[in-house]
Amino acid sequence: MTTTGAEAGALVLVADDVEANVELLRDQLTALGYRVIQAADGPSALARAAADAPDLCLLDVSMPAGDLGVDPRDTGYEVCRRLKQDPRTARIPVIFVTAQNDPSARVRAIEAGGDDFLLKPHDRHVLGARVRSLLQLKRATDALAESLERLQGEQRTREDLVRMVVHDLKTPLTAILATLEMLRDGDFGAIDERPLRALSDVEGKAEDLLGLIQDLLDVSKVEEQSLLLQPEPIAPAALVAELCFDWAARFQQAQTTTRIEVAEDAPVFAADKTLLKRVLSNLVQNAITHASVPVTLTFLAHREGEGIRLSVQDDGPGIPEVNRERIFQKFAQLRDAGAPKVRSSGLGLAFCRVAVESHGGRIWVESALGEGSTFHLVLPTRPALATVPLRPAAP
């Protein structure tokens, strides 16, 4: 039966050191509409596969090994193994055609990455069916890989565009903040109390926006492995006191109550203070904005093994269990009928995760609906690296 459709004209590599076997396979494959190239030993089989990119390989197990460093009786297995390890040839299907009729030969063929196994002498109809099946599978796999590569390219383009836009937003926003500060300080003349309060509110929102922009830029740097840590010694009590001082005006405005519980055994540790304060600030911001009533925030610190645990606890609405992992994903937008409607970038907690993990630490949340949430950060006393390691993206 002659092959028709997309498989017709496919290129098949036949690797066998017995010319009679090659001629038999060539005749059968040519009759089915395939083109055939051949190799008589392991090194030439690898070379032809890399140079000609065949659609399928038929390998004998026993043939000259050349410089492959294996017993000639195992050459086919080594050739298959190397084909599957080389990105240029990894998707080429391999059928072993051998006279070795024992279970161990089949096991070794599978372990080497073989896709099918035929015994000599083979039935030409079985050969044709196996070849057609694997060529169809390869065509589908190639199409899927091309589609994935295209989508990844489009995703990279979108992310590059977002980074450029976000970077360009930062400069005018910084100028806006500087002007607002000058207005608030009276550099352009005295301002009455009511417009001054409005001006302060606008300045606060602009600072929130600047923080979101910086979060996005830093998340991108982490994903590109280009974010550098600048660790310095940090005393837990001083860190929390400084954080509460920075947020004092917002706490007063939101009627937020704060408590600090720093254990005596909480160690001084090394971390990038700027990144860590932004992590804690994101947790504070979330606790305040996602609650419909004033909340109580408790800041805790104590020794955890060879490191330190920092926790931010609130008595807000809590987080449904189904969302407790998803909230750390980039751009996650959660829909919960019981929570107040809040405009969110879905980026703050993603930044928290990558910033904490860049120090060799971990972050997670414990929560109960109606009883509040506690975000925990466990950090080593010294980060292992000064450069952020890349973590695989969440699905």
C-alpha positions in Angstrom: 0.0 0.0 0.0 1.5 3.3 -1.1 1.5 6.1 1.5 -0.6 9.1 0.8 -1.1 12.4 2.6 1.4 14.3 4.7 3.6 11.3 5.3 4.3 10.8 1.6 7.9 11.8 0.7 9.1 11.6 4.3 12.8 11.0 4.7 13.8 7.8 6.6 17.3 7.1 7.8 18.2 3.4 7.8 21.3 2.5 9.9 22.6 -1.0 9.4 26.0 -2.5 8.6 24.5 -5.3 6.5 23.9 -4.1 3.0 21.3 -6.8 2.3 19.2 -5.5 5.2 19.5 -1.9 4.0 18.5 -2.9 0.5 15.4 -4.8 1.8 14.3 -1.8 3.9 15.0 0.6 1.1 12.9 -1.3 -1.4 10.0 -1.6 1.1 10.1 2.0 2.2 10.5 3.3 -1.4 7.4 1.3 -2.4 5.5 3.1 0.4 6.5 6.5 -1.0 9.3 7.4 1.4 12.8 8.7 0.6 15.7 6.7 2.1 19.2 7.6 3.3 21.5 5.2 4.9 24.4 4.8 7.4 26.6 1.8 8.1 27.9 2.5 11.6 27.1 4.5 14.8 29.1 7.8 14.1 27.8 8.1 10.5 24.2 7.5 11.7 24.5 10.4 14.1 26.2 12.6 11.5 23.5 12.0 8.9 20.7 12.5 11.4 22.2 15.9 12.4 22.9 16.9 8.8 19.8 15.7 7.0 17.1 15.9 9.8 15.2 12.7 8.7 11.6 12.3 9.7 12.3 8.8 11.2 15.2 6.5 11.9 15.4 2.7 11.6 18.3 1.5 13.7 20.0 -1.9 13.9 21.3 -2.6 17.4 24.6 -4.3 16.5 26.9 -2.4 14.1 30.4 -0.8 14.2 30.7 1.7 17.1 33.6 3.8 15.8 34.6 6.3 18.4 31.3 6.1 20.4 33.1 4.1 23.2 30.6 1.2 23.4 30.5 -2.4 22.5 29.5 -2.9 18.9 26.6 -5.0 20.1 25.2 -1.9 21.9 25.9 0.7 19.2 22.2 1.2 18.3 21.3 1.9 21.9 24.0 4.5 22.1 23.0 6.2 18.8 19.4 6.4 20.0 20.5 7.8 23.4 22.5 10.5 21.7 19.8 11.4 19.2 17.3 11.9 22.0 19.8 14.1 23.9 20.5 16.4 21.0 17.9 19.2 20.6 18.4 19.0 16.9 17.3 15.4 16.6 15.4 14.8 19.9 12.0 14.6 18.2 13.0 12.1 15.5 11.2 8.8 16.1 13.4 5.8 16.3 12.4 2.2 15.5 14.9 -0.5 16.4 15.0 -3.3 13.8 17.0 -6.2 15.3 17.4 -10.0 15.5 17.8 -9.8 19.3 14.7 -11.6 20.5 14.8 -11.3 24.3 13.0 -9.1 26.8 16.1 -7.3 28.0 16.7 -6.0 24.4 13.3 -4.4 24.5 13.9 -2.9 27.9 17.2 -1.4 26.8 15.5 0.0 23.7 13.0 1.7 25.8 15.6 3.0 28.2 17.6 4.4 25.3 14.5 6.4 24.2 13.4 4.2 21.3 9.8 4.6 20.1 9.2 1.1 18.7 10.9 -2.3 18.3 10.7 -4.7 15.3 12.2 -8.2 15.1 14.1 -9.5 12.1 12.8 -10.8 9.8 10.0 -8.3 9.9 6.6 -8.2 8.1 6.5 -5.4 5.6 2.9 -4.6 6.4 3.8 -4.2 10.1 6.8 -2.1 9.1 4.5 0.2 7.0 1.9 0.5 9.8 4.6 1.3 12.5 6.3 3.9 10.3 3.1 5.6 9.3 1.9 5.8 12.9 5.2 7.3 14.2 5.3 9.8 11.3 1.8 11.0 12.1 2.7 11.3 15.7 5.8 13.3 14.8 3.9 15.6 12.6 1.4 16.3 15.4 4.3 16.8 17.9 6.1 19.2 15.5 3.0 21.2 15.0 2.5 21.5 18.7 6.1 22.5 19.3 5.9 25.1 16.6 2.7 26.5 18.1 4.2 26.6 21.6 7.3 28.4 20.2 5.1 30.9 18.5 3.1 31.5 21.6 6.2 31.9 23.7 7.6 34.4 21.2 4.4 36.4 21.3 4.4 36.3 25.1 8.0 37.5 25.2 7.1 40.4 22.9 4.1 41.4 25.1 6.3 41.2 28.2 9.0 43.3 26.6 6.4 45.9 25.6 4.9 46.0 29.1 8.4 46.5 30.6 9.1 49.3 28.2 5.8 51.0 28.9 6.2 50.6 32.7 9.7 51.9 32.6 8.6 54.9 30.7 5.8 55.6 33.1 8.2 55.8 36.0 9.9 59.0 34.9 6.8 61.2 34.5 5.3 59.8 37.7 8.4 60.6 39.7 8.2 64.2 38.4 4.5 64.3 39.4 5.4 63.2 42.9 8.1 65.8 43.2 5.7 68.6 42.1 3.0 67.3 44.6 5.6 67.4 47.4 6.5 71.0 46.5 2.8 72.0 46.5 2.2 70.3 49.9 5.3 72.0 51.4 4.0 75.4 50.3 6.8 76.1 47.8 4.2 77.7 45.4 2.3 79.5 48.2 0.2 78.6 51.2 -2.6 76.0 50.7 -5.8 75.8 52.8 -6.4 72.7 55.0 -9.1 71.1 52.9 -7.2 71.2 49.6 -4.1 70.2 51.5 -5.8 67.0 52.6 -6.9 66.3 49.1 -3.4 66.9 47.8 -1.9 64.5 50.4 -4.4 61.9 49.3 -3.4 62.3 45.7 0.3 62.1 46.7 -0.4 58.8 48.6 -2.1 57.3 45.6 0.7 58.4 43.3 3.2 56.7 45.6 1.1 53.5 45.6 1.2 53.6 41.8 5.0 54.1 41.8 5.3 51.1 44.1 3.3 48.9 41.7 5.5 50.0 38.8 8.6 49.1 40.8 7.1 45.8 41.7 6.5 45.0 38.1 10.0 46.0 37.1 11.6 43.9 39.9 9.5 40.8 39.1 10.7 41.1 35.6 14.3 41.4 36.8 13.9 38.3 38.9 12.5 36.3 35.9 15.5 37.5 33.9 18.0 36.7 36.7 19.2 40.3 36.8 18.0 41.5 40.2 20.9 42.0 42.6 20.5 41.8 46.3 22.2 44.4 48.6 22.1 42.7 52.0 22.8 44.6 55.2 22.4 43.7 58.9 18.8 44.2 60.1 17.5 44.2 63.7 13.9 42.8 63.7 12.5 45.3 66.3 14.1 48.3 64.5 12.7 47.1 61.1 9.1 46.8 62.4 9.3 50.1 64.2 10.6 51.8 61.1 7.8 50.2 59.0 5.1 51.4 61.5 6.6 54.9 61.5 6.4 55.0 57.6 2.8 53.9 57.7 1.7 56.0 60.7 -0.3 58.5 58.7 -2.1 55.8 56.7 -2.8 53.8 59.9 -4.4 56.9 61.4 -6.5 57.5 58.3 -7.7 53.9 58.1 -8.1 53.6 61.9 -5.7 50.7 62.0 -4.6 49.4 65.3 -1.1 47.9 65.5 0.7 45.6 67.9 4.4 44.5 67.9 5.6 41.2 69.3 9.3 40.7 68.7 10.7 37.7 70.7 13.9 38.0 72.6 15.4 35.2 70.5 14.7 37.0 67.2 18.1 37.2 65.6 19.7 40.1 63.7 19.8 38.9 60.0 21.2 40.1 56.7 18.8 41.0 53.9 18.1 43.6 51.2 16.3 46.1 53.5 14.6 48.0 50.6 13.1 44.8 49.1 12.1 43.5 52.5 10.4 46.7 53.5 8.4 46.6 50.3 7.4 43.1 51.0 6.1 44.0 54.4 4.5 47.2 53.0 2.6 45.1 50.4 1.3 42.8 53.1 0.2 45.9 55.2 -1.4 47.4 52.1 -3.4 44.3 51.3 -4.6 43.9 54.9 -5.9 47.4 55.0 -7.5 47.7 51.5 -9.1 44.3 51.5 -11.0 44.9 54.8 -14.3 46.7 54.9 -13.8 47.8 58.5 -10.7 49.0 60.5 -8.3 46.1 61.2 -5.8 45.3 63.9 -2.3 44.4 62.6 0.1 42.4 64.6 3.8 42.2 63.6 5.6 39.2 65.0 9.2 38.1 64.8 11.0 35.1 66.4 13.8 32.7 65.6 13.0 29.8 63.2 15.8 27.2 63.1 18.9 28.9 61.7 16.9 31.8 60.5 14.0 34.2 61.4 10.3 34.2 60.9 8.5 37.5 60.3 4.7 37.5 60.4 2.0 40.0 59.6 -1.3 39.1 61.2 -4.7 40.8 60.6 -8.2 40.2 61.8 -9.8 41.0 58.4 -12.2 38.9 56.3 -9.7 36.0 55.6 -8.8 34.2 52.4 -10.7 31.2 51.0 -8.6 28.1 51.0 -8.9 27.7 47.2 -7.1 31.1 46.7 -4.3 30.7 49.2 -1.7 29.5 46.6 -3.1 31.5 43.7 -2.7 34.9 45.4 1.1 34.6 44.9 0.8 34.2 41.1 1.6 37.1 38.9 -1.5 39.1 37.8 -3.8 36.8 39.8 -7.3 38.4 40.0 -9.5 36.7 42.6 -13.2 36.9 42.7 -14.8 36.3 46.1 -18.4 37.4 46.7 -17.7 37.9 50.4 -14.8 40.3 50.1 -15.0 44.0 49.4 -14.4 45.1 45.8 -10.8 46.4 45.5 -8.9 47.5 42.4 -5.7 45.4 42.4 -2.9 44.8 39.9 -2.5 41.2 41.1 1.2 41.8 41.4 2.0 42.7 45.0 2.1 39.2 46.4 3.9 37.9 43.3 6.6 40.4 44.1 6.6 39.3 47.7 7.2 35.7 46.7 10.1 36.4 44.3 11.7 38.8 46.7 11.5 36.4 49.7 12.7 33.5 47.6 15.6 35.6 46.2 16.9 35.6 49.8 16.6 31.8 50.0 13.4 32.1 52.1 9.8 31.2 51.7 6.4 32.9 52.2 3.0 31.5 52.8 -0.4 32.4 54.3 -2.5 30.9 57.0 -6.1 32.1 57.1 -9.7 31.3 58.2 -12.7 33.0 56.7 -14.0 35.7 59.1 -11.0 35.4 61.4 -8.2 37.0 59.5 -4.9 36.0 57.8 -1.3 35.7 58.8 1.4 36.0 56.3 4.7 34.3 57.3 8.2 34.9 55.9 11.0 32.6 56.9 14.4 34.0 56.0 18.0 32.7 56.6 20.2 34.9 58.7 22.3 35.4 55.6 21.1 35.1 52.0 22.9 32.3 50.2 23.5 34.4 47.0 23.8 38.0 46.0 22.0 37.3 42.7 18.4 36.1 42.5 18.1 32.5 41.3 15.4 31.9 38.7 12.3 29.9 39.7 10.0 28.3 37.1 6.9 30.2 36.3 3.7 29.3 37.8 1.2 27.9 35.5 
